[in-house]
């Protein structure tokens, strides 16, 4: 017998199958992960068997060894669909369906000591990648360790040995070279970090009961539901009771949440209801070993409920009974690295494949999902009231132009300052939202007008006051704060713009008696830091929580009665067709954090553009009015959901090579579009909005079309044309309906 094997590689020219003889002593099946001899390589290559046949037309070698892992055969079909839809290698799609990390060693070999040596990167990630690319690090195992740590920093020696096959000698060599360092650290493999008291299910109101009954009636078929409920309407209790029904039938459930910060809160509620034993959790803040444990807990059928971020959709849940995606509008459900999949699209395909229902929930559904619901492709269930009958918060919009005319140049309007003072007096909590971290967003020379830019990206550096450093939020480059302008050497240089650090400073100055917490990408770098910040805010009744979008979605704090939006215009000026939708969603979601207890909530939205329909409808909490306005604009301008957008990103270190490849790819597409009479709009190559990231110049080709099999073949044909060019330093990525147009 002969196995068709996909080699685990990202190389486009190897995106095909290779035949290998199946030795009689190996129990090879479709989905088996194997070691095979490949080409002139001295080391065995890793591959996955995707088909078995009687014979081959070629002279073939035998499979060398069988690994422990195996992908279920039906997931092979899912991977094929993904590779075609998301224009990537089949191997890339298969890889994300395997347990995190390599498992050629047994689970018993992993250290479970209370205190273990952890290995941490000692240099900037981009500096390390540059050294690898320039062959300054030559040992294969050293490179493997560094690449592993780039994705899994602060890992135990045991995990490094398990997932890279490197020894302690390899790590010690890297320590001597200054690339990594070793620290003794207390560790616990259990991702559930504290005990949760058991809870009983709540009595549902009429709307909630209708939602549960509607889904239960079609629980054994591939149905799609949208639970459109206002913030605080009790969607999580609906999910809990649906999962309880699925459990009673002996089936499993997958529930996706968008933010890592939401995972602990959701997990606590589920553990309180169902106990820890049958729950697994998967997200990026777990160590590789913990992710492996949780994945195997699902695969072995020990966990019947899986809660996680987008990649959890690929976990091999036994006898799946329902898929639930909370906050379905959130952009984090779309992967920004290859394969650039959309979790909701994958969940729809998986639901059809396994004949199970998909439940989407949101207070602010994406335009795409709501459009499908309006056209009866998805069953819509509406929750118009909050679960505890509390009123929606009163929202007031403050025009910052008026504040400037009054001489108020601070980050907070007089109205917001007054409301914060009122909350402090009443011992009630406040959330302040600003979707920009750091102290100041750019550094400006007031003499010549120059800004300090990242040398590797076409963006300004952000000033972080606590470390007195300038940082690039795209590539990670950083440097000490400058004292003079590099262009004109003037000393008249200072930070401008505002971030969460600056807001925290201003709060501490205006309200020195207030206790504050800040939650952004700079304060949640440590493991479990999301949960610790939220727990402290909840249990210690901290006065003010300052944060980015991490504080916007899903959190339930009964004592929060005031929410302040510092700069509502940030998303409006984002520069793509989803700007208004994104603005409405964020403002509505953050407003929903206020008044979830017995006290009525208040929301202050500060803006320079109060006339914006997105801000006006967010003030009224009127989704239908926003949808009617936005969908009309989308239809007139031929934007999704009335068409599909295909974005071809082309990048290279050399601009001339970039321009040449972009021109050739556009010429290929143009010729085929004309010759084969494609009904689509093809635009000429243009620079990307951010023209350079990580020393790579970027151009893009945009297509508007109705995506179908012909268009899919056209784009895959273009990728094959690119492979023929053998432009080794150029990268091409194709995205279908991307969330981020930057």
C-alpha positions in Angstrom: 0.0 0.0 0.0 1.1 3.6 -0.7 0.5 6.7 1.4 0.1 10.2 -0.1 2.0 12.4 2.3 2.0 16.2 2.7 5.3 17.5 4.0 5.0 19.9 6.9 6.5 23.1 5.2 5.4 26.6 4.2 7.3 26.4 0.9 4.8 27.0 -1.9 6.6 24.7 -4.4 6.2 21.8 -2.0 2.4 22.3 -1.6 1.6 18.9 -3.1 1.6 15.2 -2.0 4.5 12.7 -2.1 4.1 9.0 -2.4 5.7 6.7 0.2 5.5 2.9 0.7 3.7 1.8 3.9 5.8 -0.7 5.8 3.7 -3.7 7.0 4.7 -3.2 10.6 3.3 0.3 10.8 -0.4 1.0 11.4 -0.7 3.9 9.0 -4.1 5.5 8.5 -5.4 8.7 6.8 -4.4 11.5 9.2 -1.3 9.7 10.6 1.7 11.9 11.3 4.9 10.3 10.0 8.6 10.7 9.6 9.8 10.3 6.0 13.1 10.6 4.1 12.8 13.6 1.9 15.1 14.8 -1.0 18.7 15.1 0.0 18.0 16.1 3.6 20.0 14.2 6.2 17.2 14.6 8.8 13.9 12.9 8.4 11.0 15.2 7.4 7.7 15.3 9.2 4.5 14.8 7.2 0.8 13.9 7.4 -0.9 11.1 5.5 -3.9 12.5 3.6 -4.8 9.5 1.4 -3.9 5.8 0.9 -3.9 4.0 -2.5 -2.9 0.6 -4.0 0.2 1.7 -5.9 2.3 4.6 -7.1 3.6 5.6 -10.6 7.0 6.4 -9.1 9.9 4.7 -7.5 9.2 5.4 -3.8 10.9 5.1 -0.4 9.2 3.6 2.7 7.8 5.7 5.6 10.5 5.7 8.3 8.4 6.0 11.5 5.0 6.7 12.8 4.4 9.5 15.4 1.8 9.4 18.1 -0.4 12.2 16.8 -3.2 11.7 14.3 -5.7 14.0 12.7 -9.3 12.7 12.3 -10.0 12.0 8.6 -12.9 14.5 8.5 -10.5 17.3 9.6 -8.4 16.5 6.5 -11.3 17.6 4.4 -11.7 20.7 6.5 -8.0 21.5 5.9 -8.4 21.0 2.2 -11.3 23.5 2.2 -9.3 26.0 4.2 -6.2 25.7 1.9 -8.4 26.6 -1.1 -10.4 29.3 0.5 -7.6 31.0 2.3 -4.9 30.6 -0.4 -2.3 28.8 1.6 -0.5 25.5 1.8 -2.4 22.4 2.9 0.4 21.7 5.4 -0.2 25.1 7.2 -3.9 24.2 7.7 -3.1 20.6 8.9 -0.6 21.9 11.4 -3.1 23.9 13.4 -5.2 20.8 13.8 -2.4 19.0 15.7 -1.7 19.3 19.4 0.4 22.4 20.3 4.1 21.5 19.9 5.7 18.2 19.0 4.9 15.1 21.0 7.4 12.6 19.8 8.4 12.2 23.5 5.9 10.9 26.0 3.8 13.1 28.3 5.6 11.4 31.3 8.9 12.9 30.3 7.7 16.4 31.2 8.8 17.8 34.5 6.0 18.8 36.9 8.1 20.3 39.6 6.7 23.1 41.7 9.8 25.2 40.9 11.6 24.8 37.6 14.1 26.6 35.4 12.5 28.8 32.8 14.2 30.0 29.7 13.6 33.6 28.5 14.8 35.6 25.5 17.5 38.0 26.4 17.5 39.9 23.1 14.8 41.7 21.0 12.8 39.2 18.9 13.6 41.1 15.6 17.3 41.1 16.4 17.2 37.4 16.9 15.3 36.8 13.7 17.7 39.0 11.8 20.7 37.0 13.2 18.9 33.7 12.1 18.3 35.1 8.6 21.9 36.3 8.3 23.2 32.8 9.4 24.9 34.2 12.5 23.3 31.3 14.4 24.2 28.2 12.6 23.1 25.3 14.7 19.7 23.8 13.7 18.8 23.0 17.3 19.8 26.5 18.5 17.6 28.0 15.8 14.7 25.7 16.7 15.0 26.8 20.4 15.0 30.5 19.5 12.0 30.2 17.1 10.1 28.2 19.8 10.9 30.9 22.5 9.8 33.7 20.1 6.3 32.1 20.2 6.5 30.7 23.8 8.8 32.9 25.8 9.5 32.0 29.5 9.2 28.3 28.9 10.4 25.5 31.1 13.5 23.5 30.1 11.3 20.4 30.0 8.9 22.0 27.4 11.8 23.1 25.3 13.2 19.6 25.2 9.8 18.2 24.4 8.8 20.6 21.6 12.3 21.1 20.0 14.3 18.0 20.7 17.1 20.2 21.9 19.1 19.4 25.0 20.2 21.5 27.9 23.6 21.8 26.2 22.0 23.7 23.3 20.3 26.1 25.7 23.5 26.6 27.7 25.3 27.5 24.5 22.6 30.1 23.7 23.0 31.5 27.3 26.7 31.9 26.7 26.0 33.8 23.5 23.6 36.1 25.2 20.5 35.1 23.4 18.6 33.6 26.3 18.8 33.5 30.1 17.7 31.1 32.8 15.5 31.9 35.8 14.1 29.8 38.6 10.3 30.1 38.6 7.3 28.6 40.4 5.0 26.9 37.9 1.7 25.1 38.0 0.4 23.1 35.0 -3.2 23.5 36.0 -4.6 26.5 34.0 -7.5 26.9 36.5 -5.7 29.1 39.0 -8.2 29.3 41.8 -11.2 27.4 43.3 -14.6 28.4 42.1 -17.8 27.7 44.1 -20.5 25.6 42.4 -23.5 27.5 41.2 -27.0 26.6 40.2 -28.7 27.6 36.9 -30.6 30.8 36.9 -34.3 31.3 36.2 -34.6 32.6 32.7 -36.8 35.6 31.7 -39.3 35.2 28.8 -36.8 36.4 26.1 -34.0 34.1 27.4 -36.4 31.1 27.6 -37.5 31.7 24.0 -33.9 31.8 22.9 -33.1 28.5 24.6 -36.3 26.8 23.3 -35.6 28.0 19.7 -32.1 26.5 19.6 -33.1 23.3 21.5 -35.8 22.7 18.8 -33.1 22.3 16.2 -30.3 20.9 18.3 -29.8 17.8 16.1 -29.3 19.6 12.8 -27.0 22.0 11.1 -28.8 25.2 12.0 -27.3 28.7 12.5 -28.6 31.2 15.1 -27.8 34.8 15.9 -28.7 35.8 19.5 -28.8 39.5 19.2 -29.1 40.7 22.8 -28.4 44.1 24.3 -25.4 44.3 26.7 -26.4 42.6 30.0 -29.2 40.6 28.4 -28.0 37.3 29.9 -26.5 35.6 26.8 -24.0 33.6 28.9 -26.8 32.0 30.9 -28.4 31.0 27.6 -25.1 29.4 26.5 -24.8 27.6 29.8 -28.3 26.0 29.6 -27.8 25.0 25.9 -24.5 23.3 26.8 -26.2 21.6 29.8 -28.8 20.1 27.4 -26.0 18.9 25.0 -24.1 17.4 28.0 -27.3 15.5 29.0 -27.2 13.8 25.6 -23.5 12.8 26.1 -22.2 15.3 23.5 -19.5 17.9 23.7 -19.5 21.7 23.2 -17.0 24.2 21.8 -17.4 27.8 22.9 -15.2 30.6 21.5 -14.6 33.9 23.2 -12.6 36.7 21.5 -10.4 38.1 24.2 -7.9 36.3 26.6 -9.2 38.7 29.2 -12.7 37.2 28.8 -11.6 33.6 29.1 -11.0 33.5 32.9 -14.4 35.1 33.6 -16.2 32.7 31.3 -14.2 29.7 32.6 -15.2 30.6 36.2 -18.9 30.6 35.3 -18.6 27.3 33.5 -16.6 25.7 36.3 -19.1 27.0 38.8 -21.9 25.3 36.8 -20.3 22.1 35.5 -17.1 21.5 37.6 -13.5 21.6 36.6 -13.1 17.9 35.5 -15.0 18.1 32.2 -13.8 21.6 31.1 -10.8 22.4 29.0 -9.4 25.8 28.1 -7.2 26.9 25.2 -5.6 30.3 24.6 -2.3 31.8 23.9 -1.4 32.8 27.5 -1.1 29.1 28.5 2.4 27.5 28.2 2.9 25.1 25.4 2.8 22.2 27.9 -0.5 23.4 29.3 -2.0 23.8 25.9 -0.9 20.3 25.0 -2.5 18.9 28.2 -5.8 20.7 27.5 -5.8 19.6 23.9 -5.2 16.0 24.9 -8.0 16.3 27.5 -10.4 17.1 24.7 -9.0 14.5 22.3 -9.2 11.7 24.9 -12.8 12.6 25.6 -12.1 13.7 29.2 -13.3 17.2 28.6 -16.8 17.7 27.2 -16.7 21.5 27.2 -13.9 23.5 25.5 -13.6 27.3 26.0 -11.0 29.1 24.1 -9.9 31.7 21.5 -10.1 31.3 17.8 -7.8 28.2 17.3 -9.9 26.2 19.8 -12.3 25.6 16.9 -9.8 22.9 15.6 -9.7 20.9 18.8 -10.9 17.3 18.2 -14.0 17.4 20.4 -15.5 13.9 20.7 -19.2 13.7 19.6 -19.6 17.4 19.1 -23.1 18.7 19.8 -22.9 22.5 19.5 -20.6 25.4 18.6 -21.1 28.7 20.3 -19.2 31.9 19.4 -19.6 34.8 21.8 -19.1 38.4 20.7 -19.1 37.1 17.1 -18.4 40.6 15.7 -14.9 40.7 17.2 -12.1 41.0 14.7 -9.8 38.7 16.7 -11.7 35.7 15.2 -9.7 36.3 12.0 -6.1 35.1 12.0 -3.5 37.7 10.9 -0.9 35.1 10.0 -1.1 32.2 7.6 -3.4 30.5 7.3 -5.5 33.7 7.5 -8.7 31.9 8.4 -11.9 33.3 9.8 -13.1 31.2 12.8 -16.8 31.9 12.1 -16.4 30.7 8.5 -14.6 27.6 9.8 -17.3 27.0 12.4 -20.0 27.2 9.8 -18.2 24.6 7.7 -17.5 22.4 10.7 -21.2 22.6 11.8 -22.3 21.5 8.3 -19.7 18.7 8.3 -20.7 17.4 11.8 -24.4 18.3 11.4 -24.5 20.4 14.6 -25.9 23.9 15.3 -23.9 27.1 15.4 -24.9 29.8 17.8 -23.5 33.3 17.3 -24.0 36.0 20.0 -23.5 39.7 20.2 -25.0 43.0 21.2 -23.5 44.5 18.1 -23.4 41.8 15.3 -21.2 42.3 12.4 -22.9 43.7 9.3 -22.2 40.5 7.5 -23.9 38.3 10.1 -26.9 40.6 10.5 -27.3 40.8 6.8 -27.5 37.0 6.6 -30.0 37.0 9.5 -32.2 39.6 7.6 -32.1 37.4 4.6 -33.0 34.3 6.6 -29.7 32.5 6.1 -29.4 32.7 9.9 -32.2 32.4 12.5 -32.3 35.6 14.6 -33.4 35.7 18.2 -33.7 39.1 19.9 -33.1 40.0 23.6 -34.3 43.5 23.9 -34.1 43.8 27.7 -31.4 43.3 30.3 -31.7 40.0 32.3 -32.1 41.7 35.7 -34.5 44.3 34.3 -31.9 47.1 34.9 -32.1 50.0 32.5 -29.7 50.7 29.7 -27.2 53.4 30.7 -27.9 57.1 29.9 -25.4 58.2 27.3 -24.1 61.8 26.8 -21.9 63.0 24.0 -19.4 65.8 24.8 -18.1 67.9 21.9 -14.4 68.4 22.6 -14.3 71.4 20.4 -16.4 73.2 23.0 -14.0 72.1 25.7 -11.1 73.6 23.8 -13.0 76.9 23.3 -13.5 77.0 27.1 -9.7 76.6 27.6 -9.9 73.0 28.8 -6.9 71.2 27.2 -6.9 68.2 29.4 -7.8 64.7 28.2 -11.1 64.8 30.2 -14.0 67.2 29.7 -15.4 69.1 32.7 -18.5 66.8 32.5 -16.5 63.6 32.8 -14.4 65.0 35.6 -17.5 66.0 37.5 -19.0 62.5 37.0 -15.8 60.8 38.2 -15.8 63.0 41.3 -19.5 62.0 41.9 -18.6 58.3 41.6 -15.7 58.6 44.0 -18.0 60.2 46.6 -20.6 57.4 46.2 -17.9 54.6 46.3 -18.9 53.5 42.9 -16.5 52.3 40.2 -15.6 53.9 36.9 -14.1 52.5 33.6 -12.2 54.8 31.3 -11.6 53.6 27.8 -8.8 54.8 25.5 -7.8 52.5 22.6 -4.2 53.6 22.5 -1.5 52.3 24.9 1.7 54.2 25.9 2.1 57.7 27.1 2.1 59.7 23.9 1.5 58.5 20.3 4.2 60.5 18.7 7.2 62.7 19.4 7.3 66.1 17.5 10.0 68.7 17.0 8.3 72.0 17.4 11.0 73.8 15.4 11.2 71.8 12.2 8.0 69.6 12.5 9.9 66.3 12.3 8.5 63.2 14.1 10.6 60.3 15.4 9.8 57.2 13.2 10.7 53.6 13.5 13.7 52.8 11.3 12.1 49.5 10.3 8.4 50.6 9.8 6.6 53.6 8.3 5.1 54.6 11.6 5.9 57.0 14.5 7.3 55.6 17.7 5.1 55.7 20.8 6.5 57.2 24.0 6.3 55.0 27.2 6.9 57.1 30.2 7.4 54.4 32.8 10.5 53.1 30.9 11.4 56.4 29.3 11.6 54.6 25.9 10.2 55.0 22.4 8.6 51.8 21.1 7.2 50.6 17.7 4.0 48.7 18.2 4.4 46.9 14.9 7.9 45.4 15.0 8.9 45.8 18.7 11.9 48.2 18.0 12.6 50.5 20.9 15.1 53.1 22.0 15.7 55.6 24.8 13.7 58.8 24.6 15.5 61.4 22.5 16.7 64.7 24.0 17.1 66.5 20.7 15.6 66.4 17.2 17.7 64.1 14.9 16.9 66.3 11.9 17.6 69.8 13.2 19.2 69.1 16.6 16.7 71.4 18.4 16.0 70.7 22.0 12.4 71.8 21.5 11.0 68.3 21.1 8.2 66.8 23.1 5.5 64.1 23.2 2.1 64.7 21.6 -1.1 62.7 21.5 -2.3 60.5 24.4 -2.2 56.9 25.5 -3.4 55.0 28.5 -0.2 55.8 30.5 -0.8 59.5 30.1 -4.5 59.1 31.0 -3.4 57.3 34.2 -1.0 60.1 35.1 -3.8 62.7 34.6 -6.2 60.8 36.7 -3.6 60.5 39.5 -3.1 64.2 39.4 -6.7 65.2 39.3 -7.9 62.6 41.8 -5.0 61.7 44.0 -7.3 59.9 46.5 -8.5 57.5 43.9 -7.2 54.0 43.4 -6.5 53.0 39.8 -5.6 50.1 37.6 -4.5 50.1 34.0 -5.2 47.2 31.6 -3.4 47.3 28.2 -0.8 45.3 26.3 1.9 46.7 28.6 0.4 45.6 31.9 -0.8 42.1 30.8 2.6 40.6 29.7 2.8 38.1 32.6 0.8 34.9 32.7 -2.6 35.3 34.4 -2.2 39.1 34.5 -5.6 39.6 32.8 -7.3 37.6 35.5 -5.4 39.2 38.3 -6.2 42.8 37.2 -9.9 42.0 36.7 -10.1 40.2 40.0 -8.4 43.0 41.8 -10.8 45.5 40.2 -13.8 43.4 41.2 -12.9 42.2 44.7 -11.0 45.2 46.0 -13.4 47.7 44.6 -10.7 49.7 42.9 -12.1 53.1 42.0 -11.0 53.5 38.3 -10.1 51.0 35.7 -8.2 52.5 32.7 -7.8 50.4 29.6 -7.8 49.7 25.9 -10.3 47.4 24.1 -9.5 44.7 26.7 -12.0 46.4 29.0 -14.7 46.8 26.4 -16.3 43.4 25.9 -18.2 41.0 28.1 -17.1 42.0 31.6 -19.7 42.2 34.3 -19.0 44.5 37.2 -22.1 45.4 39.1 -20.6 48.4 40.9 -19.5 50.1 37.7 -21.9 53.0 37.2 -19.8 55.3 35.0 -18.0 54.7 31.7 -15.9 57.4 30.0 -14.8 57.2 26.4 -11.8 59.5 26.1 -11.5 59.6 22.3 -14.4 58.2 20.3 -12.9 59.4 17.0 -9.9 57.0 17.0 -11.6 54.2 15.1 -13.5 56.6 12.8 -10.2 57.8 11.4 -8.9 54.3 10.9 -9.1 54.6 7.1 -11.2 51.6 5.9 -14.8 50.9 5.0 -15.4 49.2 8.4 -14.5 52.4 10.4 -18.1 53.4 11.2 -19.1 49.8 12.1 -16.1 49.4 14.3 -16.7 52.7 16.0 -20.4 51.9 16.7 -19.5 48.4 18.1 -16.8 49.6 20.4 -18.9 52.5 21.8 -21.9 50.4 22.3 -19.9 47.6 24.0 -18.0 49.9 26.3 -21.2 51.7 27.2 -22.7 48.3 28.1 -20.2 47.9 31.0 -22.2 50.6 33.0 -25.2 50.1 35.2 -25.4 46.3 35.2 -26.3 46.3 38.9 -29.1 48.1 40.7 -27.7 51.6 40.1 -28.5 53.2 36.7 -25.4 53.7 34.6 -24.0 56.8 32.9 -21.7 57.0 29.9 -19.8 60.0 28.7 -18.5 59.8 25.1 -15.9 62.5 24.2 -15.5 63.3 20.5 -14.5 66.0 18.0 -17.2 64.6 15.6 -20.5 64.4 17.4 -22.4 64.5 14.1 -21.1 61.1 13.0 -24.0 58.7 12.6 -22.0 55.9 14.2 -21.6 58.0 17.4 -25.2 59.3 17.3 -26.7 55.8 17.0 -24.3 54.4 19.7 -25.6 57.2 22.0 -29.1 55.9 21.4 -28.0 52.2 21.6 -29.9 51.8 18.4 -28.4 48.9 16.4 -31.2 48.7 13.8 -30.9 52.4 12.9 -27.2 52.1 12.5 -27.5 48.9 10.4 -30.1 50.5 8.1 -27.8 53.5 7.5 -24.6 51.6 7.1 -26.0 48.9 4.9 -27.3 51.5 2.5 -23.9 53.1 2.2 -22.3 49.7 1.7 -24.7 48.9 -1.1 -24.2 52.2 -2.9 -20.4 51.8 -2.7 -20.3 48.1 -3.5 -18.7 47.0 -0.2 -19.3 43.7 1.7 -21.8 42.1 2.2 -22.8 43.1 -1.4 -19.5 42.1 -2.8 -16.3 40.3 -1.7 -12.9 42.0 -1.3 -9.8 40.1 -2.2 -6.6 41.8 -1.0 -3.2 40.7 -2.4 -0.4 41.9 -0.2 3.1 41.9 -1.8 6.1 42.8 0.3 9.9 42.9 -0.3 13.1 44.4 1.1 13.9 45.9 -2.3 11.4 48.4 -3.7 12.5 47.8 -7.3 11.9 44.0 -7.0 8.6 44.7 -5.2 7.4 47.0 -8.1 8.4 44.5 -10.7 6.6 41.6 -9.1 3.5 43.7 -8.4 3.4 44.8 -12.0 3.7 41.2 -13.3 1.0 39.8 -11.1 -1.3 42.7 -12.0 -0.6 42.0 -15.7 -1.4 38.3 -15.2 -4.7 39.1 -13.5 -5.7 41.8 -16.0 -5.1 39.5 -19.0 -7.1 36.7 -17.6 -9.9 39.0 -16.4 -10.3 40.4 -19.9 -9.7 37.1 -21.9 -12.0 35.0 -19.7 -14.6 37.8 -19.1 -14.6 37.8 -15.3 -17.2 40.2 -13.9 -15.1 41.9 -11.3 -13.2 45.1 -10.5 -9.4 44.9 -10.6 -7.5 47.8 -9.2 -3.8 48.7 -10.1 -1.1 48.0 -7.5 -0.8 50.8 -4.9 1.4 51.3 -1.8 -0.2 49.8 1.4 -1.5 52.4 4.0 1.6 51.6 6.1 4.1 51.4 3.3 6.9 49.6 5.3 6.7 47.1 8.2 9.8 45.3 9.6 12.0 46.6 6.8 9.7 45.2 4.1 8.1 47.6 1.6 4.5 46.8 0.8 2.1 47.1 -2.1 -1.3 45.7 -2.7 -3.7 44.7 -5.4 -7.4 45.0 -4.6 -10.3 43.1 -6.3 -14.0 43.6 -5.8 -16.1 40.6 -6.9 -18.6 37.9 -6.0 -16.3 35.2 -4.8 -16.9 31.8 -6.4 -14.9 28.8 -7.7 -13.8 30.7 -10.8 -12.4 33.6 -8.8 -10.7 31.1 -6.4 -9.0 29.4 -9.4 -7.9 32.8 -10.7 -6.2 33.8 -7.5 -4.6 30.4 -7.0 -3.4 30.7 -10.6 -1.8 34.0 -9.8 0.0 32.4 -6.8 1.3 29.7 -9.1 2.5 32.5 -11.5 4.3 34.1 -8.6 6.1 30.8 -7.7 7.4 30.6 -11.3 9.0 34.0 -10.8 11.4 32.6 -8.2 11.5 35.9 -6.4 13.0 34.6 -3.2 12.9 37.8 -1.2 9.3 38.7 -2.2 6.3 37.5 -0.2 2.7 37.4 -1.5 -0.3 36.8 0.7 -4.0 36.7 -0.4 -6.8 37.6 2.0 -10.5 37.2 1.4 -12.6 40.0 3.1 -9.9 41.0 5.6 -10.9 42.8 8.8 -7.7 44.9 8.8 -7.1 46.9 5.6 -3.8 48.4 6.9 
